[in-house]
Amino acid sequence: MQNKEFDAIIDLALEEDTGHGDVTSQALLPEELRGEAYMTAKAGGVLAGSEIARSVFLKVDPSLKVNLLIRDGSELKPGDILATISGRLTGILKGERVALNFLQHLSGVATETARYIAATKGCKARIVDTRKTTPGMRAMEKYAVRMGGGQNHRMHMGDAVLIKDTHLAALRGLGLTLTQIIEKARKNAPPGMTIEMEVDTAADAVEAATAGADIIMLDNMDAATMACVVQSLPGQAKTEASGGITLENVRAAAESGVDIVSIGALTHSTTALDISLEVRAESLETP
């Protein structure tokens, strides 16, 4: 996995953590001391970020040998060994925290996504993320969502037109109707761009679909209301459930007949997966 955007994030993280050196290792460990470490899962989940962790170690010390044993997107069990790292111990320890930060966080995102996928098994609705991502980490977090079986919504504000309630408030204040707003978006947006409209009432959903919106986002509606709206919409507009989606209610939302369920919690409030790095003491040697 080679990604220039990932490289930039890794470089920033390494500068933040190692830019002033590792005074502990420098004070205590011989530079020539060599050994092997391994990364192991201490909890079950879905792996994401192994190649990113590998890149961290190789940026710190290109002479290290990193052997990845489990591929991203794979299920993990407690005790599974994800990778081994061998070479200069100072290099291994210098890269440890940054590599684990990426690996734990991204595996947490993938694991949470997989839970939502499992909860909606058999439903047609796609589970997608949102732009509620950690600043600077969006590309990595959306990669982790895919590793968990989910799909990506907009990567950035230039991907599609998404007319939110804030846009509606401003434009309605200028005297435009919902239909006129969609017509204005269609006229002024790049040709062929998707137009999505956020609505919170059945009447607005029908008007948006009639006006030609490609996707109707049903904001904070309960499952029963969404089911009625889906049945009443004219045309070919797709529907998206959004707002207040949790593991407890995601299946009901998916069973309402919507095409998409978007969930900010996939990226903004996940728990890091417990992964550790251990040094094999018996492997230590000096040339």
Backbone bond lengths (Angstrom), bond angles and torsions (degrees), N, CA, C in turn:
res aa  C-N    CA-C-N  psi(-1)  N-CA   C-N-CA  omega(-1)  CA-C   N-CA-C  phi
1 M - - - 1.455 - - 1.522 108.43 -
2 Q 1.295 117.71 109.48 1.456 122.44 -179.82 1.522 108.59 -115.14
3 N 1.323 116.91 120.33 1.447 120.62 -175.42 1.527 108.40 -144.86
4 K 1.327 116.80 116.87 1.459 120.45 -177.31 1.518 111.29 -62.93
5 E 1.342 116.39 -33.50 1.462 119.79 178.75 1.524 110.05 -66.57
6 F 1.329 116.99 -39.68 1.461 120.44 176.14 1.521 110.31 -62.67
7 D 1.330 116.86 -42.72 1.464 120.66 -179.50 1.522 111.06 -58.06
8 A 1.314 116.88 -41.43 1.462 120.36 -179.01 1.528 110.74 -64.62
9 I 1.328 116.82 -40.11 1.467 120.37 179.03 1.530 110.26 -66.63
10 I 1.337 116.55 -42.00 1.467 120.96 178.53 1.526 110.37 -61.60
11 D 1.329 117.02 -44.93 1.460 120.84 -179.74 1.525 110.82 -59.99
12 L 1.319 116.73 -41.97 1.466 120.67 179.76 1.531 110.73 -64.17
13 A 1.341 116.44 -43.04 1.464 120.63 -179.62 1.523 111.19 -65.07
14 L 1.324 116.56 -39.62 1.464 119.80 179.27 1.530 111.19 -68.30
15 E 1.306 117.49 -40.25 1.456 120.06 177.85 1.528 110.37 -62.71
16 E 1.319 116.02 -39.98 1.454 121.40 179.70 1.531 111.66 -62.18
17 D 1.340 116.72 -40.00 1.467 120.79 -173.02 1.520 113.92 -97.19
18 T 1.314 117.29 -33.11 1.466 119.81 -172.02 1.528 113.28 -120.06
19 G 1.321 116.85 3.65 1.462 120.13 -175.50 1.520 114.05 -61.10
20 H 1.332 116.34 -23.29 1.468 120.20 179.04 1.525 111.65 -106.22
21 G 1.334 116.22 16.52 1.454 120.45 178.23 1.518 112.55 85.30
22 D 1.317 115.50 174.89 1.466 123.22 177.05 1.520 106.32 -114.52
23 V 1.332 116.23 88.90 1.460 119.65 -172.76 1.531 112.06 -67.19
24 T 1.330 116.85 -27.28 1.466 119.67 -179.82 1.523 110.70 -66.29
25 S 1.332 116.30 -52.90 1.463 119.77 179.71 1.525 111.30 -64.63
26 Q 1.334 115.97 -38.25 1.459 119.32 -179.88 1.529 111.24 -63.25
27 A 1.323 115.94 -33.41 1.462 120.02 -178.30 1.525 112.98 -80.14
28 L 1.342 116.78 -26.00 1.461 119.47 -168.90 1.524 115.81 -115.36
29 L 1.319 118.00 -29.22 1.463 119.71 -170.34 1.523 111.78 -108.59
30 P 1.320 117.67 136.72 1.474 120.25 172.52 1.523 109.83 -63.76
31 E 1.310 116.78 135.71 1.460 120.95 -178.68 1.520 111.69 -58.74
32 E 1.341 117.12 -30.87 1.472 120.59 -176.24 1.531 113.20 -85.81
33 L 1.337 118.61 -3.19 1.465 120.73 -179.27 1.525 110.16 -65.52
34 R 1.319 115.87 127.57 1.458 121.77 -178.24 1.525 109.82 -119.14
35 G 1.333 115.30 158.21 1.453 119.10 178.95 1.513 111.15 -177.16
36 E 1.310 115.27 -170.97 1.468 121.63 -179.79 1.521 109.48 -130.61
37 A 1.321 115.99 140.50 1.457 122.44 174.50 1.522 108.39 -125.40
38 Y 1.318 115.37 162.48 1.461 118.86 177.26 1.525 109.00 -137.87
39 M 1.315 114.42 149.65 1.459 121.18 177.75 1.518 107.57 -105.97
40 T 1.336 115.55 131.11 1.455 119.46 -174.20 1.525 111.23 -133.31
41 A 1.323 115.86 145.70 1.464 121.45 176.80 1.526 109.10 -80.85
42 K 1.321 116.20 131.43 1.461 120.65 176.73 1.525 111.15 -104.61
43 A 1.330 115.76 -0.31 1.469 121.90 176.82 1.511 108.27 -147.38
44 G 1.325 116.93 158.81 1.455 121.10 177.14 1.517 111.27 -77.75
45 G 1.319 115.83 151.97 1.453 119.80 178.73 1.510 111.44 170.53
46 V 1.327 117.04 -155.84 1.462 123.81 179.41 1.521 108.05 -122.23
47 L 1.311 115.70 132.10 1.468 121.23 -176.10 1.528 111.54 -81.15
48 A 1.336 115.27 136.57 1.465 121.70 170.46 1.521 108.12 -151.09
49 G 1.319 116.61 137.65 1.453 120.86 175.50 1.512 115.14 102.57
50 S 1.326 118.19 11.80 1.470 119.33 -177.04 1.532 111.47 -65.69
51 E 1.321 117.49 -41.80 1.465 119.88 178.22 1.525 111.01 -67.63
52 I 1.323 116.49 -32.12 1.460 120.20 176.68 1.523 109.55 -65.72
53 A 1.327 117.19 -44.42 1.466 120.88 176.97 1.527 110.40 -60.47
54 R 1.317 116.08 -40.98 1.469 120.21 178.35 1.531 110.48 -60.20
55 S 1.331 116.13 -44.11 1.467 120.15 179.70 1.517 111.56 -61.91
56 V 1.341 116.54 -36.82 1.458 120.13 178.01 1.527 110.60 -58.16
57 F 1.328 116.42 -51.56 1.463 120.30 -177.72 1.530 111.46 -61.71
58 L 1.325 116.49 -40.45 1.464 118.96 -177.11 1.528 112.04 -73.41
59 K 1.334 117.52 -28.31 1.456 119.52 174.40 1.532 110.65 -69.89
60 V 1.324 116.52 -36.39 1.461 120.82 178.37 1.524 110.79 -69.03
61 D 1.345 116.03 -43.61 1.465 121.21 -177.38 1.524 108.59 -150.47
62 P 1.333 117.61 98.63 1.471 120.99 -177.57 1.527 113.98 -60.51
63 S 1.318 118.05 -15.12 1.464 119.98 -179.57 1.522 112.76 -83.20
64 L 1.327 117.62 -9.84 1.472 120.06 179.12 1.526 110.11 -66.88
65 K 1.315 115.62 150.81 1.457 122.34 174.78 1.528 107.57 -110.80
66 V 1.328 115.59 119.20 1.465 121.40 -177.76 1.522 108.18 -115.40
67 N 1.297 116.55 118.48 1.460 122.32 -178.30 1.521 108.93 -111.02
68 L 1.329 116.69 109.06 1.463 121.41 179.15 1.523 109.46 -83.89
69 L 1.316 116.77 126.26 1.466 121.69 -173.96 1.523 113.26 -103.27
70 I 1.326 117.54 -20.72 1.463 121.94 -178.58 1.520 108.19 -132.04
71 R 1.325 117.04 136.66 1.460 121.34 -175.98 1.520 111.14 -85.81
72 D 1.326 115.92 150.17 1.460 121.41 173.50 1.527 109.88 -56.11
73 G 1.334 115.49 142.72 1.458 121.44 -178.20 1.518 112.54 92.40
74 S 1.330 117.48 -8.50 1.469 121.43 -179.81 1.525 110.30 -83.63
75 E 1.320 114.94 150.49 1.460 120.01 174.29 1.522 109.66 -77.01
76 L 1.329 115.38 142.21 1.456 122.05 179.98 1.524 110.18 -113.10
77 K 1.317 114.80 147.00 1.458 121.59 171.87 1.526 108.02 -116.80
78 P 1.325 117.99 151.22 1.468 119.12 176.11 1.524 110.49 -54.56
79 G 1.310 115.90 131.46 1.455 121.24 -179.31 1.507 114.35 97.62
80 D 1.330 118.25 -12.76 1.467 120.31 178.04 1.530 110.14 -63.49
81 I 1.332 116.64 134.78 1.454 121.70 175.56 1.526 108.36 -92.22
82 L 1.321 116.62 121.18 1.457 122.12 -174.62 1.517 112.42 -86.55
83 A 1.334 115.90 -35.43 1.463 119.65 -173.91 1.518 109.50 -163.69
84 T 1.318 115.49 157.48 1.459 121.49 170.03 1.520 108.26 -120.44
85 I 1.323 115.83 146.45 1.460 122.05 179.09 1.521 107.30 -129.88
86 S 1.303 117.07 126.23 1.465 120.09 -178.69 1.516 110.52 -130.57
87 G 1.348 115.38 149.59 1.458 121.66 -179.40 1.508 110.10 138.99
88 R 1.330 116.10 -150.93 1.457 120.10 -178.73 1.522 110.82 -64.30
89 L 1.335 115.98 127.71 1.458 120.01 -176.21 1.524 111.33 -64.47
90 T 1.326 117.47 -33.51 1.462 119.55 178.71 1.527 111.22 -61.81
91 G 1.330 117.27 -37.12 1.464 120.64 177.54 1.524 111.74 -68.80
92 I 1.330 115.79 -42.29 1.474 119.76 179.40 1.519 110.35 -60.27
93 L 1.332 117.30 -47.00 1.457 120.90 -176.58 1.525 111.95 -71.77
94 K 1.310 116.76 -29.25 1.461 119.61 178.60 1.525 111.47 -68.62
95 G 1.324 116.63 -34.48 1.460 120.00 -179.58 1.512 114.16 -90.24
96 E 1.327 117.28 -10.11 1.475 121.43 -170.72 1.521 113.59 -54.73
97 R 1.341 117.41 -55.65 1.465 119.74 -171.92 1.520 112.37 -65.18
98 V 1.328 116.96 -43.38 1.466 119.50 -179.54 1.531 110.44 -64.96
99 A 1.335 116.56 -43.38 1.468 119.93 179.20 1.523 110.68 -61.23
100 L 1.325 116.98 -43.79 1.468 120.44 -179.84 1.528 111.35 -68.28
101 N 1.332 116.87 -37.70 1.470 118.54 178.48 1.525 110.92 -57.34
102 F 1.321 116.36 -47.45 1.464 119.97 178.33 1.525 110.87 -64.19
103 L 1.307 116.56 -48.69 1.455 121.42 -173.99 1.529 111.71 -64.14
104 Q 1.319 117.15 -44.28 1.461 120.57 -178.46 1.528 111.18 -67.05
105 H 1.325 116.10 -45.41 1.464 119.34 -177.45 1.524 111.76 -66.90
106 L 1.327 116.60 -48.14 1.465 119.34 -176.86 1.524 111.43 -68.40
107 S 1.320 117.63 -35.88 1.464 119.82 175.89 1.529 110.52 -67.31
108 G 1.340 116.90 -32.26 1.458 119.90 174.10 1.520 112.02 -63.43
109 V 1.341 116.78 -41.74 1.467 121.18 176.78 1.529 110.60 -63.18
110 A 1.326 116.58 -46.72 1.466 120.42 -179.88 1.523 111.16 -62.57
111 T 1.323 116.27 -39.97 1.470 120.92 -179.14 1.522 110.90 -65.62
112 E 1.336 116.92 -44.05 1.459 119.84 179.22 1.528 110.77 -64.65
113 T 1.318 116.62 -40.98 1.470 120.18 177.30 1.519 110.77 -59.77
114 A 1.320 116.62 -43.89 1.468 120.65 -179.57 1.523 111.58 -61.14
115 R 1.332 117.10 -32.83 1.469 120.11 177.61 1.526 110.66 -64.20
116 Y 1.328 116.06 -41.60 1.469 119.78 178.52 1.527 111.13 -68.19
117 I 1.319 116.39 -37.61 1.463 119.90 177.21 1.524 109.70 -62.37
118 A 1.322 116.73 -44.66 1.463 120.79 -179.80 1.526 111.05 -64.15
119 A 1.329 116.85 -37.52 1.460 120.95 -177.53 1.526 112.44 -69.35
120 T 1.333 117.81 -20.24 1.469 121.17 -178.01 1.535 111.72 -114.21
121 K 1.312 116.54 19.22 1.461 120.31 -179.49 1.528 110.42 -55.32
122 G 1.326 116.07 132.62 1.455 121.47 179.72 1.517 114.19 92.54
123 C 1.330 117.98 -11.61 1.466 121.89 178.22 1.529 109.51 -90.06
124 K 1.319 116.30 152.10 1.467 119.73 -179.02 1.527 112.59 -78.42
125 A 1.322 116.99 -20.63 1.462 120.72 -173.32 1.519 111.16 -64.44
126 R 1.336 115.86 138.71 1.463 122.36 174.91 1.524 109.49 -87.26
127 I 1.321 116.49 137.20 1.460 121.79 174.84 1.529 107.56 -90.57
128 V 1.338 116.81 122.51 1.458 120.69 -178.04 1.521 110.45 -129.98
129 D 1.329 115.18 159.99 1.450 121.43 178.31 1.524 110.26 -89.44
130 T 1.333 116.14 -170.43 1.460 122.05 177.56 1.529 108.34 -133.89
131 R 1.328 116.81 -169.73 1.464 121.16 174.95 1.520 111.78 -91.41
132 K 1.320 117.48 12.72 1.472 121.82 177.76 1.525 108.73 -83.70
133 T 1.322 114.29 70.75 1.456 121.40 -174.24 1.533 110.11 -116.17
134 T 1.324 116.19 163.76 1.454 121.32 175.61 1.528 108.94 -65.59
135 P 1.336 118.96 128.14 1.473 119.40 -178.97 1.523 111.87 -52.81
136 G 1.337 114.70 128.84 1.455 121.34 -179.80 1.510 114.78 86.28
137 M 1.334 117.32 -13.06 1.468 121.58 -174.42 1.527 113.26 -107.41
138 R 1.336 117.25 7.83 1.469 119.04 -170.07 1.524 113.46 -57.96
139 A 1.328 117.39 -47.36 1.468 119.29 -176.81 1.522 111.08 -60.44
140 M 1.317 116.67 -41.82 1.466 119.92 179.79 1.531 111.47 -68.30
141 E 1.330 116.91 -44.13 1.462 119.62 -178.09 1.528 111.51 -65.91
142 K 1.324 116.88 -38.17 1.466 118.63 178.26 1.536 110.78 -70.52
143 Y 1.328 116.91 -31.33 1.470 120.24 171.64 1.525 109.49 -61.43
144 A 1.325 117.02 -43.81 1.467 120.59 -179.50 1.530 111.59 -63.86
145 V 1.326 117.17 -36.40 1.470 120.45 175.77 1.526 109.86 -58.90
146 R 1.320 116.45 -44.32 1.473 119.48 179.19 1.524 111.14 -63.65
147 M 1.326 117.09 -37.92 1.464 120.27 178.29 1.525 111.34 -64.78
148 G 1.325 117.03 -26.34 1.457 120.75 177.42 1.515 113.61 -86.01
149 G 1.342 116.72 0.04 1.456 120.56 177.77 1.510 114.58 100.75
150 G 1.341 117.77 -1.73 1.456 120.80 178.97 1.522 112.01 -88.35
151 Q 1.314 115.39 -177.05 1.456 121.80 178.34 1.526 109.40 -127.56
152 N 1.314 115.80 166.16 1.467 120.95 -176.86 1.516 111.95 -98.89
153 H 1.322 115.32 138.64 1.462 122.60 169.54 1.534 105.70 -83.72
154 R 1.297 119.08 -146.12 1.467 120.06 179.35 1.531 110.90 -64.88
155 M 1.340 115.73 135.09 1.448 119.70 173.75 1.532 110.27 -75.83
156 H 1.325 116.35 -31.28 1.459 121.49 -178.36 1.524 108.30 -158.59
157 M 1.304 116.54 176.58 1.467 121.19 -174.22 1.522 113.36 -69.11
158 G 1.331 117.16 -13.42 1.457 120.20 179.32 1.513 114.54 -90.21
159 D 1.334 117.11 -0.58 1.457 120.48 -175.62 1.521 114.10 -76.26
160 A 1.319 116.57 -34.60 1.466 121.21 -177.08 1.517 108.11 -161.89
161 V 1.330 115.75 160.29 1.458 120.49 172.95 1.525 107.84 -82.77
162 L 1.329 116.22 122.61 1.465 120.85 176.59 1.526 107.35 -126.39
163 I 1.331 115.24 104.56 1.460 121.48 -175.90 1.520 108.17 -87.16
164 K 1.335 115.70 106.10 1.460 121.92 -175.88 1.533 110.41 -93.11
165 D 1.340 114.70 175.02 1.459 119.42 -179.07 1.530 112.06 -61.17
166 T 1.327 116.41 -29.89 1.466 119.57 178.18 1.528 111.83 -67.71
167 H 1.342 115.50 -39.93 1.468 118.82 175.10 1.530 110.10 -63.72
168 L 1.334 115.96 -44.06 1.461 120.49 -178.29 1.518 111.25 -60.64
169 A 1.332 116.27 -42.87 1.461 119.26 -178.72 1.526 110.72 -60.97
170 A 1.333 115.81 -43.67 1.466 119.49 -179.45 1.520 111.36 -66.66
171 L 1.330 116.71 -45.34 1.463 120.08 -174.44 1.531 112.05 -74.16
172 R 1.325 116.04 -35.93 1.465 118.18 175.19 1.526 109.92 -66.95
173 G 1.341 116.10 -31.31 1.459 119.86 175.46 1.516 112.11 -64.38
174 L 1.335 115.50 -23.89 1.474 120.66 177.37 1.527 111.52 -89.87
175 G 1.333 116.07 1.84 1.457 120.06 174.97 1.517 115.73 95.54
176 L 1.335 118.68 7.89 1.470 121.11 -179.48 1.528 110.51 -86.16
177 T 1.313 115.55 143.05 1.454 120.78 172.70 1.529 109.05 -83.79
178 L 1.315 116.07 167.01 1.466 120.00 178.73 1.531 110.18 -59.71
179 T 1.306 116.86 -42.39 1.470 120.82 178.55 1.523 111.26 -60.55
180 Q 1.324 116.41 -43.89 1.468 120.29 179.33 1.532 111.50 -65.20
181 I 1.316 116.10 -33.96 1.464 119.99 178.77 1.518 110.29 -64.62
182 I 1.330 116.80 -44.05 1.467 120.31 179.26 1.514 110.64 -66.52
183 E 1.328 117.24 -40.73 1.456 120.64 177.71 1.531 111.02 -62.31
184 K 1.315 117.21 -39.44 1.464 121.71 178.41 1.527 110.68 -64.87
185 A 1.335 116.03 -42.51 1.466 120.12 178.65 1.531 110.68 -63.05
186 R 1.321 116.58 -43.72 1.467 120.85 -178.92 1.529 110.49 -63.34
187 K 1.319 116.90 -37.98 1.461 121.30 -177.87 1.528 111.93 -70.73
188 N 1.333 116.75 -39.03 1.461 120.34 -170.02 1.522 114.68 -99.45
189 A 1.314 118.16 -16.84 1.469 120.83 179.05 1.526 109.68 -77.49
190 P 1.337 117.98 159.92 1.468 120.26 175.86 1.521 111.37 -55.54
191 P 1.325 118.25 145.33 1.471 121.72 -178.52 1.524 111.88 -55.44
192 G 1.319 115.42 135.85 1.450 120.66 175.63 1.513 115.05 81.50
193 M 1.332 117.93 -0.20 1.456 119.96 -177.20 1.521 110.76 -74.51
194 T 1.328 116.10 140.61 1.455 122.24 178.59 1.525 110.06 -66.08
195 I 1.330 115.75 136.36 1.456 122.46 175.74 1.521 108.10 -112.62
196 E 1.324 115.82 118.04 1.464 120.98 178.21 1.515 109.01 -116.72
197 M 1.333 115.36 140.12 1.465 121.16 -178.40 1.518 110.25 -123.76
198 E 1.315 116.32 128.16 1.459 121.41 174.37 1.525 109.01 -86.17
199 V 1.338 116.09 131.30 1.467 120.44 178.05 1.522 108.70 -135.51
200 D 1.332 115.04 156.80 1.466 118.79 176.41 1.519 112.89 -127.24
201 T 1.344 116.20 9.79 1.469 120.22 174.67 1.520 109.22 -135.36
202 A 1.327 115.57 155.29 1.466 120.84 178.81 1.521 110.72 -63.91
203 A 1.326 116.95 -37.76 1.467 120.62 -178.81 1.515 110.95 -63.14
204 D 1.324 116.93 -43.71 1.467 119.97 178.75 1.521 110.87 -66.23
205 A 1.327 117.42 -35.49 1.467 120.56 178.23 1.514 110.88 -61.64
206 V 1.318 117.00 -45.00 1.466 121.32 179.84 1.528 110.26 -65.20
207 E 1.331 117.31 -42.66 1.467 120.11 -179.90 1.532 110.87 -64.25
208 A 1.343 116.78 -41.01 1.462 120.28 -179.80 1.517 111.24 -64.86
209 A 1.333 116.92 -41.66 1.463 120.49 178.84 1.522 110.74 -66.23
210 T 1.317 116.59 -41.86 1.463 121.28 179.42 1.523 111.18 -63.83
211 A 1.339 115.69 -34.31 1.470 120.72 -179.19 1.526 112.56 -77.76
212 G 1.326 116.94 -8.48 1.456 119.28 174.23 1.512 116.73 103.56
213 A 1.340 118.28 15.07 1.466 119.95 174.89 1.530 108.97 -62.26
214 D 1.335 115.77 142.00 1.469 120.02 -179.32 1.521 112.43 -78.55
215 I 1.332 116.44 -35.75 1.458 121.86 179.98 1.524 108.41 -134.11
216 I 1.323 116.10 135.52 1.457 122.05 176.02 1.523 107.45 -108.74
217 M 1.334 116.71 114.89 1.460 120.86 177.82 1.526 108.69 -89.09
218 L 1.328 115.30 117.43 1.461 121.76 -179.57 1.524 107.54 -91.36
219 D 1.319 115.37 102.88 1.463 120.89 -169.30 1.524 111.77 -89.94
220 N 1.327 116.17 120.37 1.465 123.14 174.09 1.531 113.28 54.37
221 M 1.325 116.50 37.69 1.462 121.09 174.09 1.517 109.47 -94.83
222 D 1.337 116.87 147.51 1.457 118.69 174.87 1.528 109.18 -75.95
223 A 1.320 115.83 165.76 1.465 120.65 -173.15 1.519 112.43 -61.77
224 A 1.318 117.23 -39.13 1.466 120.15 -178.76 1.528 110.80 -64.70
225 T 1.323 116.40 -42.03 1.468 119.68 178.88 1.523 110.55 -65.61
226 M 1.342 116.13 -42.65 1.467 119.10 178.87 1.519 111.38 -60.62
227 A 1.328 117.19 -40.52 1.470 120.43 179.72 1.526 110.57 -60.88
228 C 1.326 117.39 -41.96 1.469 120.84 178.56 1.521 111.05 -65.48
229 V 1.338 116.64 -41.26 1.462 120.45 -179.82 1.521 110.53 -64.21
230 V 1.324 116.80 -45.50 1.470 120.83 -179.23 1.524 110.22 -57.36
231 Q 1.308 116.99 -41.64 1.464 120.96 -178.92 1.525 112.51 -69.59
232 S 1.340 116.40 -25.92 1.466 119.27 -173.65 1.520 114.21 -93.37
233 L 1.347 116.94 -9.78 1.457 118.26 -173.20 1.528 112.06 -74.84
234 P 1.329 116.43 134.27 1.468 120.09 174.77 1.527 110.31 -85.08
235 G 1.313 116.59 165.11 1.459 120.54 172.70 1.513 113.61 75.12
236 Q 1.333 114.42 -162.14 1.468 121.37 -172.03 1.525 113.27 -107.45
237 A 1.311 117.65 13.79 1.461 119.83 -177.23 1.520 111.42 -61.59
238 K 1.321 115.73 138.42 1.462 120.56 173.17 1.520 108.63 -84.55
239 T 1.336 115.55 160.53 1.455 120.63 -178.64 1.525 109.98 -122.19
240 E 1.330 114.72 147.00 1.460 121.25 -178.57 1.525 109.25 -133.06
241 A 1.320 116.11 127.31 1.462 121.51 172.99 1.516 108.27 -87.62
242 S 1.337 116.29 133.40 1.461 119.45 -177.95 1.524 109.54 -151.70
243 G 1.322 114.95 147.01 1.458 120.05 176.00 1.512 112.91 95.85
244 G 1.309 116.25 118.08 1.456 120.99 175.74 1.514 115.19 70.72
245 I 1.330 117.84 21.19 1.465 120.85 -179.70 1.525 109.18 -82.53
246 T 1.325 116.06 126.87 1.459 122.56 178.08 1.526 109.41 -128.38
247 L 1.322 116.08 173.63 1.464 119.23 176.16 1.518 111.26 -62.42
248 E 1.320 116.60 -28.45 1.465 120.11 -178.20 1.533 112.32 -73.49
249 N 1.336 117.98 -30.93 1.468 118.37 -175.88 1.526 113.97 -115.96
250 V 1.348 117.69 1.86 1.456 118.67 -174.58 1.528 112.37 -65.11
251 R 1.322 117.65 -35.55 1.465 118.01 -179.53 1.526 110.97 -66.24
252 A 1.327 116.53 -41.87 1.465 119.27 177.94 1.523 110.28 -60.65
253 A 1.335 116.88 -40.72 1.467 120.06 177.78 1.521 110.68 -62.81
254 A 1.323 117.25 -44.57 1.466 120.77 -178.87 1.529 111.15 -66.19
255 E 1.322 116.68 -35.71 1.469 120.35 -178.71 1.527 112.90 -75.71
256 S 1.336 117.29 -6.77 1.465 119.83 178.21 1.527 111.99 -70.65
257 G 1.337 116.16 -14.29 1.462 120.08 179.32 1.512 114.10 104.80
258 V 1.342 118.11 1.89 1.466 120.01 178.69 1.526 110.06 -67.26
259 D 1.311 114.97 158.56 1.466 120.83 179.65 1.532 112.24 -87.08
260 I 1.324 116.68 -28.18 1.458 122.63 -172.53 1.523 108.61 -137.11
261 V 1.338 115.58 141.05 1.469 120.68 168.97 1.520 106.86 -123.53
262 S 1.341 117.46 116.04 1.466 120.90 -179.15 1.522 109.81 -101.42
263 I 1.339 115.33 137.32 1.464 120.96 -169.89 1.528 109.43 -137.08
264 G 1.312 116.66 108.31 1.455 120.69 177.91 1.518 112.87 -65.90
265 A 1.329 116.81 -28.36 1.469 121.19 -176.98 1.521 113.02 -64.36
266 L 1.329 118.01 -17.24 1.464 119.35 177.68 1.517 111.37 -58.80
267 T 1.331 116.44 -30.84 1.464 119.61 -176.13 1.521 113.86 -120.33
268 H 1.332 118.57 -27.30 1.470 117.32 -171.19 1.519 114.95 -92.78
269 S 1.328 118.43 -10.34 1.467 117.05 -177.16 1.524 112.40 -148.42
270 T 1.315 117.01 35.88 1.460 119.72 179.49 1.533 110.73 -84.74
271 T 1.324 114.82 159.33 1.461 121.83 176.90 1.518 109.26 -98.11
272 A 1.326 116.26 132.96 1.465 120.19 179.47 1.525 109.95 -61.61
273 L 1.325 115.80 141.58 1.463 120.82 176.47 1.526 108.49 -78.72
274 D 1.326 116.11 137.07 1.468 121.03 -176.02 1.533 110.04 -75.96
275 I 1.313 115.95 108.29 1.468 123.63 178.92 1.526 107.47 -132.79
276 S 1.308 117.45 138.18 1.468 119.67 -177.91 1.522 110.80 -127.99
277 L 1.328 115.04 164.89 1.464 122.25 172.91 1.520 108.12 -118.67
278 E 1.306 116.61 130.60 1.463 122.41 179.09 1.520 109.45 -125.39
279 V 1.316 116.26 142.07 1.462 122.35 176.26 1.528 108.58 -93.58
280 R 1.329 116.31 132.45 1.466 120.53 174.04 1.533 107.72 -78.97
281 A 1.308 116.46 106.49 1.466 120.23 -175.87 1.523 111.91 -60.34
282 E 1.335 115.76 -35.67 1.461 119.21 -178.20 1.516 113.15 -69.69
283 S 1.345 117.20 -12.45 1.474 120.60 -177.79 1.524 111.72 -87.85
284 L 1.340 119.23 -10.63 1.443 121.02 -172.93 1.532 111.92 -69.72
285 E 1.314 114.08 136.94 1.452 119.40 179.29 1.526 110.19 -158.48
286 T 1.304 116.50 155.42 1.446 121.50 172.89 1.516 108.49 -115.58
287 P 1.335 117.25 137.66 1.464 120.36 -177.43 1.528 111.74 -59.87
